[in-house]
Amino acid sequence: MRYVPTVTALVAALGAPAPAAGAAPSPPTSAAALDAAALIATSYRVEPDVVYLSAGGWNGKLDLYLPRRPNGALPTAILFHGGGWVTGSKDEIALDVLPYLAMGFAVVNVDYRLAQVAPAPAAVQDSRCALRWVIRHAPQYGFDPAKLVLVGSSAGAHLALMAALAPASAGFDGLCPGNEPLAVAAVVNFFGVVDVAELLAPPNPRDFAVGWMGPAPDAAARAARVSPIKYVAKGAPAVLTLHGDADPVVPFSQATRLHAALDRVGAPNRLVPIHGGRHGDFDGYEVLRATHVVHDFLAKRGLASDHPPEWRASKSRD
């Protein structure tokens, strides 16, 4: 007997349409969840720990999530984990790739140097190098370099914004020089740090930001240099920002400042406040709503598909 499950069915299985505000999301049926998991497992393959950069004895690695039977170049989501530049790893967010697979993306999940390995701006350099690696290897892996989306949360969103907004003249590309422009189509910014300098001093000092800057006396100047707000300019890619308005770690005002700066230069962007949301501590309804907002934002730009190609499978039964 033949069956033809689709990505649309997978999305429905993994998360039904967002329920009314305040209502608990309904879990998928066990059969639907099992079918969805089987489709993910059989339709994609993983190439783990691909080295994209070597610096000072450290090897920067990324994981690739690729369709087993590709049909042309695919839009590609590049994910950066959070952790305040001092902790975290790509392995901790491995399941975060699932919504992007369901939207029809290939996915690249990136590790970068943390403060204990190298202070700022090392992580920014790594994010730029990872982006250049994806662009250079697009023909080999089937990435569409015209449809790259950078995704991150907290410090990871900061790195996504820096990779997308900083010009070559900012001086972050010395470890991976090249002539190709590091252009992306969109950034999905989950409660990202926009102004690092603001997190070094009262009223909003954060230990993780101080730790990333290190003890050098020029910390404030270096913090300004690695702040995405500094690089907002005409021609910026589309930016979607989702940020809790009760965030105790990265002030919500950073999101509103980024939104205003992007508006001033005419860059396409949207700010979605998560009412009562803290630093990524969103309830089930808000998680589902955020996922649908991300999909709609990307679909309107021709990046995520409203009608993804079918994942075909066959099964014989007696």
C-alpha positions as CSV (number, residue, x, y, z in Angstrom):
1,M,0.0,0.0,0.0
2,R,1.4,3.4,-0.9
3,Y,1.1,6.5,1.2
4,V,2.3,10.1,0.5
5,P,2.8,12.0,3.7
6,T,3.6,15.7,3.3
7,V,5.6,18.3,5.2
8,T,2.2,20.0,5.9
9,A,1.1,16.8,7.6
10,L,4.3,16.8,9.6
11,V,3.8,20.4,10.8
12,A,0.2,19.5,11.8
13,A,1.6,16.4,13.7
14,L,4.3,18.3,15.5
15,G,2.2,21.3,16.5
16,A,-1.4,22.0,15.7
17,P,-2.5,25.5,14.9
18,A,-2.0,27.8,17.9
19,P,-4.8,27.6,20.4
20,A,-6.6,30.6,21.8
21,A,-4.6,32.8,24.2
22,G,-4.4,31.2,27.6
23,A,-5.4,27.8,26.4
24,A,-3.0,24.9,26.8
25,P,-1.7,23.5,23.5
26,S,-3.1,20.1,22.6
27,P,-0.4,17.4,22.2
28,P,-0.4,15.5,18.9
29,T,-1.8,12.0,18.9
30,S,0.7,9.4,19.5
31,A,0.2,7.9,16.0
32,A,0.7,11.3,14.3
33,A,3.8,12.1,16.4
34,L,5.2,8.7,15.5
35,D,4.5,9.3,11.8
36,A,6.2,12.7,12.0
37,A,9.2,11.3,13.7
38,A,9.6,8.6,11.1
39,L,9.4,11.1,8.3
40,I,12.1,13.3,9.8
41,A,14.3,10.2,10.4
42,T,13.9,8.8,6.9
43,S,13.8,12.0,4.9
44,Y,16.9,13.7,6.4
45,R,20.5,12.8,7.1
46,V,22.9,14.4,9.5
47,E,26.6,15.1,8.9
48,P,27.9,16.0,12.4
49,D,31.0,17.9,13.4
50,V,32.1,19.2,10.1
51,V,35.1,21.6,10.7
52,Y,34.5,25.0,9.2
53,L,37.4,26.9,11.0
54,S,40.6,26.1,12.8
55,A,42.0,28.9,15.0
56,G,44.7,28.6,17.7
57,G,44.3,24.9,18.1
58,W,40.5,25.1,18.3
59,N,38.3,23.5,15.7
60,G,35.0,25.1,14.9
61,K,32.4,22.5,14.0
62,L,28.9,22.5,12.6
63,D,26.2,19.9,12.0
64,L,24.4,19.6,8.7
65,Y,20.8,18.4,8.3
66,L,20.3,17.6,4.7
67,P,17.5,15.9,2.7
68,R,18.3,12.4,1.6
69,R,16.7,13.0,-1.8
70,P,17.3,16.7,-2.6
71,N,15.4,18.3,-5.5
72,G,17.3,21.5,-6.3
73,A,19.0,24.0,-4.1
74,L,17.3,24.5,-0.7
75,P,16.8,27.6,1.5
76,T,19.1,27.1,4.4
77,A,18.7,28.1,8.1
78,I,22.0,28.7,10.0
79,L,21.5,28.3,13.8
80,F,23.6,29.8,16.6
81,H,23.0,28.6,20.2
82,G,22.7,30.9,23.2
83,G,24.5,30.9,26.5
84,G,25.8,34.5,26.9
85,W,29.0,33.7,24.9
86,V,30.3,31.8,28.0
87,T,28.4,28.5,27.9
88,G,26.2,26.3,25.6
89,S,26.8,24.2,22.5
90,K,25.1,23.3,19.2
91,D,24.3,19.9,20.8
92,E,22.0,21.5,23.3
93,I,19.7,23.0,20.5
94,A,19.7,20.0,18.2
95,L,15.9,19.7,18.4
96,D,15.5,23.3,17.5
97,V,16.2,22.3,13.9
98,L,12.9,20.5,13.6
99,P,10.6,23.4,12.7
100,Y,13.0,24.6,10.0
101,L,13.2,21.1,8.5
102,A,9.4,21.1,8.5
103,M,9.4,24.4,6.7
104,G,11.6,23.0,3.9
105,F,15.0,24.2,5.0
106,A,18.3,22.5,5.1
107,V,19.8,23.4,8.5
108,V,23.4,24.2,9.6
109,N,23.9,24.2,13.4
110,V,27.0,26.0,14.5
111,D,29.4,25.9,17.5
112,Y,31.7,28.9,18.1
113,R,34.4,29.9,20.6
114,L,33.2,30.7,24.1
115,A,34.8,33.2,26.4
116,Q,36.9,30.5,28.1
117,V,38.5,29.7,24.8
118,A,38.8,33.3,23.4
119,P,37.1,36.5,24.5
120,A,35.3,38.9,22.2
121,P,35.3,39.3,19.3
122,A,36.2,35.7,18.6
123,A,32.6,34.4,18.6
124,V,31.7,37.1,16.1
125,Q,34.6,36.1,13.8
126,D,33.4,32.5,14.0
127,S,29.8,33.4,13.0
128,R,31.1,35.3,10.0
129,C,33.4,32.3,9.1
130,A,30.5,29.9,9.4
131,L,28.4,32.0,7.1
132,R,31.2,32.2,4.5
133,W,31.7,28.4,4.8
134,V,28.0,27.8,4.0
135,I,28.2,30.2,1.0
136,R,31.4,28.6,-0.3
137,H,30.0,25.1,0.1
138,A,26.6,25.8,-1.4
139,P,27.1,23.8,-4.6
140,Q,28.5,20.8,-2.7
141,Y,25.6,20.5,-0.2
142,G,22.7,22.0,-2.2
143,F,22.3,25.2,-0.2
144,D,20.6,28.2,-2.0
145,P,22.9,31.1,-1.2
146,A,20.1,33.6,-2.1
147,K,17.9,32.1,0.6
148,L,20.0,32.0,3.8
149,V,18.3,32.7,7.1
150,L,20.3,33.2,10.3
151,V,18.6,32.1,13.5
152,G,19.6,32.5,17.1
153,S,18.5,33.1,20.7
154,S,20.1,35.5,23.2
155,A,23.8,35.5,22.5
156,G,23.2,33.3,19.4
157,A,20.8,35.9,18.1
158,H,23.5,38.6,18.7
159,L,25.9,36.5,16.5
160,A,23.2,36.0,13.8
161,L,22.7,39.8,13.7
162,M,26.4,40.5,13.6
163,A,27.0,38.0,10.8
164,A,24.2,39.6,8.8
165,L,24.7,43.3,9.5
166,A,28.4,43.9,10.0
167,P,30.2,45.1,6.8
168,A,33.5,43.7,5.7
169,S,35.1,47.0,6.8
170,A,34.3,46.2,10.5
171,G,37.3,43.9,10.5
172,F,35.8,40.6,11.6
173,D,36.8,38.5,8.6
174,G,40.5,38.1,9.1
175,L,40.3,34.4,9.9
176,C,38.4,33.6,6.8
177,P,39.0,36.2,4.2
178,G,37.2,36.1,0.9
179,N,35.7,38.1,-1.9
180,E,32.1,36.8,-1.8
181,P,29.7,39.1,0.0
182,L,28.3,37.7,3.2
183,A,24.7,38.4,2.3
184,V,21.7,36.8,3.9
185,A,17.9,37.0,3.2
186,A,16.7,37.2,6.8
187,V,17.5,37.0,10.5
188,V,15.2,35.4,13.1
189,N,16.2,37.1,16.4
190,F,14.9,35.5,19.5
191,F,15.5,38.0,22.4
192,G,19.0,38.8,21.2
193,V,21.6,41.2,22.6
194,V,21.7,44.3,20.4
195,D,23.8,46.6,22.5
196,V,26.6,44.7,24.4
197,A,28.0,47.9,26.0
198,E,24.7,48.4,27.8
199,L,25.2,45.1,29.6
200,L,28.6,46.1,31.1
201,A,27.5,48.9,33.4
202,P,24.6,50.0,35.6
203,P,21.7,49.8,35.4
204,N,21.9,46.6,33.4
205,P,25.3,44.9,34.1
206,R,25.5,41.2,33.3
207,D,28.2,38.9,34.4
208,F,28.2,37.0,31.1
209,A,28.8,40.1,29.1
210,V,31.6,41.2,31.4
211,G,33.1,37.7,31.1
212,W,33.0,37.7,27.3
213,M,34.7,41.1,27.1
214,G,37.5,40.0,29.5
215,P,39.6,42.1,31.8
216,A,41.1,44.4,29.2
217,P,40.7,48.2,29.9
218,D,39.1,48.8,26.5
219,A,36.1,46.6,27.2
220,A,33.6,49.4,26.6
221,A,35.0,50.2,23.2
222,R,35.2,46.6,22.2
223,A,31.6,46.1,23.3
224,A,30.4,48.9,21.1
225,R,32.3,47.4,18.2
226,V,30.5,44.0,18.6
227,S,27.1,45.5,19.0
228,P,24.6,44.9,16.1
229,I,22.9,48.3,16.7
230,K,26.1,49.9,15.4
231,Y,25.8,48.3,12.0
232,V,22.1,48.9,11.1
233,A,22.2,50.5,7.6
234,K,20.2,50.8,4.5
235,G,20.1,47.5,2.6
236,A,19.9,45.4,5.8
237,P,18.2,42.0,5.4
238,A,14.7,41.3,6.8
239,V,14.7,40.9,10.6
240,L,12.1,39.3,12.7
241,T,12.5,39.9,16.5
242,L,10.6,38.0,19.1
243,H,11.3,39.2,22.7
244,G,9.6,38.8,26.0
245,D,8.5,42.2,27.4
246,A,9.4,41.0,30.9
247,D,12.9,39.7,30.0
248,P,15.2,40.1,33.1
249,V,18.4,39.2,31.2
250,V,18.3,41.2,27.9
251,P,16.1,44.3,28.4
252,F,13.1,44.4,26.0
253,S,14.2,48.0,25.2
254,Q,17.0,46.5,23.2
255,A,14.4,44.9,20.9
256,T,12.5,48.2,20.5
257,R,15.7,50.1,19.7
258,L,16.6,47.6,17.0
259,H,13.1,47.8,15.6
260,A,13.3,51.6,15.5
261,A,16.8,51.6,13.9
262,L,15.7,49.2,11.2
263,D,12.6,51.3,10.5
264,R,14.7,54.4,10.1
265,V,16.8,52.9,7.3
266,G,13.8,51.3,5.7
267,A,14.8,47.7,6.4
268,P,11.9,45.2,6.4
269,N,11.4,44.0,10.0
270,R,8.9,43.1,12.6
271,L,8.9,43.1,16.4
272,V,6.7,40.6,18.1
273,P,6.5,41.2,21.9
274,I,5.9,38.1,24.0
275,H,3.6,39.6,26.7
276,G,4.8,38.6,30.1
277,G,7.6,36.5,28.5
278,R,10.9,36.3,30.3
279,H,14.2,35.2,28.8
280,G,13.0,32.4,26.6
281,D,10.7,31.1,29.3
282,F,7.6,31.1,27.2
283,D,4.5,29.1,27.8
284,G,3.2,26.5,25.3
285,Y,0.8,28.9,23.6
286,E,3.5,31.5,23.0
287,V,5.9,28.8,21.7
288,L,3.4,27.7,19.1
289,R,2.5,31.3,18.2
290,A,6.1,32.2,17.8
291,T,6.7,29.2,15.5
292,H,3.7,30.3,13.3
293,V,5.0,33.9,13.2
294,V,8.4,32.7,12.1
295,H,6.9,30.6,9.4
296,D,4.6,33.4,8.1
297,F,7.4,36.0,8.1
298,L,9.7,33.7,6.1
299,A,7.0,32.4,3.8
300,K,6.0,35.9,2.8
301,R,9.6,36.4,1.6
302,G,9.7,33.2,-0.4
303,L,12.0,31.5,2.0
304,A,9.7,29.0,3.9
305,S,7.2,27.3,1.7
306,D,3.4,27.3,2.3
307,H,3.2,24.3,0.1
308,P,6.4,22.3,0.7
309,P,7.4,19.5,-1.6
310,E,5.9,16.1,-0.5
311,W,8.1,13.7,1.3
312,R,7.2,10.5,-0.5
313,A,7.4,7.1,1.0
314,S,6.1,3.7,0.1
315,K,5.2,0.7,2.1
316,S,4.1,-2.8,1.0
317,R,1.6,-4.7,3.0
318,D,0.4,-8.2,2.5
